[in-house]
Amino acid sequence: MSDQIVLHAKKREEQGKGASRRLRKEGLVPTIIYGAGKEPKMISLDHNKLLRYEMDDSFFSSILKVEIDGGDEENVIIRDYQRDPVKPFILHVDLLRIKMSEKMHTTTPLTFVGDENSVGVKAGGSLQRLISEVDILCMPADLPESIEIDVSALDIGDSIHLSQIKMPEGVELAAMIQMDEADDDHKADLDLGVVAIHAPRTEAEPEETDADEAASADDKKEDDASE
């Protein structure tokens, strides 16, 4: 998303399950804004507008602007997004305040490109994505919508680890900071695999049973007798 999304919110005074149920019946989603050393704000968001926004995956990894009753504005990211397990219904949203002048710690999704054209896949191997997101640190203005992983050069048996990810300018991988601080014995444990290409599975030949061996021996005797 190139333009910052603005969520138009309403203050809510009532709390509790009963109040939340009434809001949902009105097409609103109970929401809370917290963090950055400020008091939490209880608000509600339009349910149908959220459904439209969530169709773009970057919605969940972008900095959003919340405008409350046409006045107060807050820069936030989505911290928790509760949905009904069966119906396409949003139950509750938690929003975390962001200070634009301070470095933030969050997660961002990984986008894999070159899957179909990768050397290993063309050779019959299967590509396995081992993780789907990573922890990062950056200034809010540098927050990427996703981090791209090019797998086109991977052959069968090859893999990419966290330490091999090329990060965008101004973005640090949290795992790399942890690796720099860890002793040599634990660095490898932190350098998790991101994606790998495995060799194609081959069907195992059926094992020969005692009965098969006996039948084979009988066939050989019959062949010898007929000669």
C-alpha positions as CSV (number, residue, x, y, z in Angstrom):
1,M,0.0,0.0,0.0
2,S,1.6,3.2,-1.1
3,D,-0.8,5.6,0.8
4,Q,-1.2,5.4,4.5
5,I,-4.6,3.9,5.5
6,V,-6.7,6.1,7.7
7,L,-9.1,4.3,10.0
8,H,-12.0,6.4,11.2
9,A,-12.9,5.5,14.7
10,K,-15.4,6.4,17.4
11,K,-14.8,6.6,21.1
12,R,-16.6,4.1,23.2
13,E,-17.3,4.5,26.9
14,E,-19.0,1.2,27.8
15,Q,-16.9,-1.9,28.3
16,G,-17.6,-5.5,28.9
17,K,-19.1,-8.4,26.9
18,G,-22.6,-6.9,26.7
19,A,-21.3,-3.6,25.4
20,S,-19.1,-5.4,22.8
21,R,-22.0,-7.5,21.6
22,R,-24.1,-4.4,21.1
23,L,-21.3,-2.8,19.1
24,R,-21.0,-5.8,16.8
25,K,-24.8,-5.8,16.2
26,E,-24.3,-2.2,15.0
27,G,-21.6,-3.3,12.5
28,L,-18.7,-2.0,14.7
29,V,-15.6,-3.8,16.0
30,P,-14.5,-3.2,19.6
31,T,-10.9,-1.9,19.5
32,I,-8.2,-0.7,21.9
33,I,-5.2,1.5,21.3
34,Y,-2.3,1.2,23.8
35,G,1.4,1.6,24.2
36,A,4.0,4.4,23.9
37,G,3.6,5.2,27.6
38,K,0.1,6.6,27.2
39,E,-3.3,5.6,28.6
40,P,-5.2,3.0,26.5
41,K,-8.0,4.4,24.3
42,M,-11.2,2.4,23.8
43,I,-12.6,2.9,20.3
44,S,-14.7,1.1,17.7
45,L,-14.1,0.6,14.0
46,D,-16.4,0.0,11.0
47,H,-16.5,-3.8,10.4
48,N,-17.1,-3.8,6.7
49,K,-14.3,-1.3,6.0
50,L,-11.9,-3.5,8.0
51,L,-13.0,-6.5,5.8
52,R,-12.1,-4.6,2.7
53,Y,-8.7,-3.5,4.1
54,E,-7.7,-7.0,5.2
55,M,-7.9,-8.2,1.6
56,D,-4.4,-6.8,1.2
57,D,-1.8,-8.6,3.2
58,S,0.2,-5.4,3.7
59,F,-2.6,-4.1,5.8
60,F,-1.2,-6.2,8.7
61,S,2.4,-5.0,8.4
62,S,1.8,-1.3,7.6
63,I,1.6,1.8,9.9
64,L,-2.0,2.9,10.0
65,K,-3.4,6.2,11.1
66,V,-6.5,6.2,13.4
67,E,-8.6,9.3,13.4
68,I,-10.9,9.4,16.5
69,D,-14.2,11.3,16.1
70,G,-12.7,13.5,13.4
71,G,-10.1,14.9,15.8
72,D,-7.3,13.0,17.6
73,E,-4.9,11.0,15.4
74,E,-2.7,8.1,16.3
75,N,-0.1,6.2,14.3
76,V,-0.5,2.5,15.0
77,I,0.2,-1.1,13.9
78,I,-2.0,-4.1,14.3
79,R,-0.9,-6.1,17.3
80,D,-3.8,-8.6,17.6
81,Y,-6.7,-9.3,15.2
82,Q,-9.4,-11.7,16.6
83,R,-11.8,-13.4,14.1
84,D,-14.6,-15.8,14.5
85,P,-13.2,-19.3,13.9
86,V,-16.0,-20.1,11.4
87,K,-17.7,-17.0,10.1
88,P,-15.9,-14.1,8.2
89,F,-16.5,-11.9,11.3
90,I,-14.0,-9.7,13.1
91,L,-14.4,-9.8,16.9
92,H,-11.8,-7.5,18.3
93,V,-8.7,-5.5,17.3
94,D,-5.7,-4.5,19.4
95,L,-3.7,-1.5,18.0
96,L,-0.2,-0.6,19.2
97,R,0.8,3.1,19.2
98,I,3.9,4.0,17.2
99,K,6.2,6.9,17.9
100,M,7.5,8.0,14.5
101,S,10.7,9.4,16.1
102,E,11.7,6.1,17.8
103,K,12.9,2.7,16.4
104,M,10.2,0.0,16.5
105,H,10.4,-3.7,17.0
106,T,7.8,-5.7,15.0
107,T,7.3,-8.6,12.6
108,T,7.1,-8.4,8.8
109,P,6.1,-11.1,6.3
110,L,8.4,-12.8,3.9
111,T,7.6,-12.9,0.2
112,F,9.2,-15.7,-1.9
113,V,9.8,-15.0,-5.6
114,G,11.2,-17.3,-8.3
115,D,9.6,-20.4,-7.0
116,E,8.5,-21.9,-10.3
117,N,11.8,-20.9,-12.0
118,S,14.2,-22.2,-9.3
119,V,16.9,-24.6,-10.5
120,G,15.9,-27.2,-7.9
121,V,12.2,-27.1,-8.6
122,K,12.8,-27.5,-12.3
123,A,14.9,-30.6,-11.5
124,G,12.0,-32.2,-9.7
125,G,12.7,-31.0,-6.1
126,S,10.1,-29.6,-3.7
127,L,10.4,-26.2,-2.2
128,Q,9.6,-25.9,1.5
129,R,9.0,-22.5,3.2
130,L,10.1,-22.9,6.8
131,I,9.0,-19.6,8.2
132,S,6.6,-16.9,7.0
133,E,7.7,-13.8,8.9
134,V,10.7,-12.4,10.7
135,D,11.3,-10.0,13.7
136,I,12.8,-6.7,12.6
137,L,13.9,-3.3,14.1
138,C,13.6,-0.1,12.2
139,M,12.3,3.4,12.2
140,P,8.6,3.6,11.4
141,A,9.4,5.4,8.1
142,D,11.5,2.5,7.0
143,L,9.0,-0.3,7.8
144,P,8.8,-2.6,4.8
145,E,5.5,-4.2,3.7
146,S,7.4,-7.4,3.3
147,I,10.9,-8.8,2.8
148,E,11.6,-10.5,-0.6
149,I,13.4,-13.8,-0.7
150,D,14.6,-14.8,-4.2
151,V,14.8,-18.6,-4.5
152,S,15.4,-18.9,-8.2
153,A,19.0,-19.9,-7.8
154,L,18.4,-22.6,-5.3
155,D,19.2,-26.2,-6.4
156,I,18.2,-29.4,-4.7
157,G,19.7,-29.6,-1.3
158,D,20.2,-25.8,-1.1
159,S,18.7,-23.6,1.6
160,I,18.6,-20.0,2.8
161,H,19.1,-19.1,6.5
162,L,18.3,-15.9,8.4
163,S,21.9,-14.7,8.1
164,Q,21.7,-14.8,4.3
165,I,18.6,-12.5,4.0
166,K,19.4,-9.2,2.3
167,M,17.6,-6.6,4.4
168,P,16.3,-3.3,3.1
169,E,18.2,-0.2,4.0
170,G,17.5,1.0,7.6
171,V,16.0,-2.4,8.6
172,E,17.8,-4.8,11.1
173,L,17.0,-8.4,11.6
174,A,16.4,-9.1,15.3
175,A,18.0,-12.6,14.9
176,M,21.2,-11.1,13.7
177,I,21.5,-8.8,16.7
178,Q,20.9,-11.9,18.9
179,M,23.6,-13.8,17.0
180,D,26.1,-11.0,17.4
181,E,25.6,-11.2,21.2
182,A,25.6,-15.0,21.4
183,D,28.6,-17.2,22.0
184,D,29.9,-19.3,19.1
185,D,28.2,-22.4,20.4
186,H,24.7,-20.9,20.1
187,K,25.0,-18.8,17.0
188,A,24.0,-21.7,14.7
189,D,20.9,-22.4,16.9
190,L,19.7,-18.8,16.2
191,D,20.4,-18.9,12.4
192,L,17.1,-20.6,11.5
193,G,16.4,-22.0,8.1
194,V,14.0,-19.9,6.0
195,V,13.5,-22.0,2.8
196,A,14.9,-25.2,1.4
197,I,14.6,-27.4,-1.7
198,H,14.4,-31.1,-1.0
199,A,15.1,-34.0,-3.3
200,P,12.0,-35.7,-4.9
201,R,10.7,-38.7,-3.0
202,T,11.4,-42.0,-4.5
203,E,9.1,-45.0,-3.9
204,A,10.8,-47.7,-1.9
205,E,11.1,-51.1,-3.6
206,P,8.9,-53.7,-1.8
207,E,10.9,-55.9,0.5
208,E,11.1,-59.6,-0.5
209,T,9.3,-61.8,2.0
210,D,10.2,-65.4,3.0
211,A,7.2,-66.6,0.9
212,D,8.5,-64.7,-2.2
213,E,11.9,-66.2,-1.7
214,A,10.4,-69.7,-1.4
215,A,8.3,-69.1,-4.6
216,S,11.4,-67.9,-6.4
217,A,13.3,-71.0,-5.3
218,D,10.5,-73.3,-6.6
219,D,10.4,-71.5,-9.9
220,K,14.2,-72.1,-10.2
221,K,13.8,-75.8,-9.5
222,E,11.2,-76.1,-12.1
223,D,13.3,-74.4,-14.7
224,D,16.3,-76.6,-13.8
225,A,14.1,-79.8,-14.1
226,S,12.8,-78.8,-17.5
227,E,16.3,-78.3,-18.9
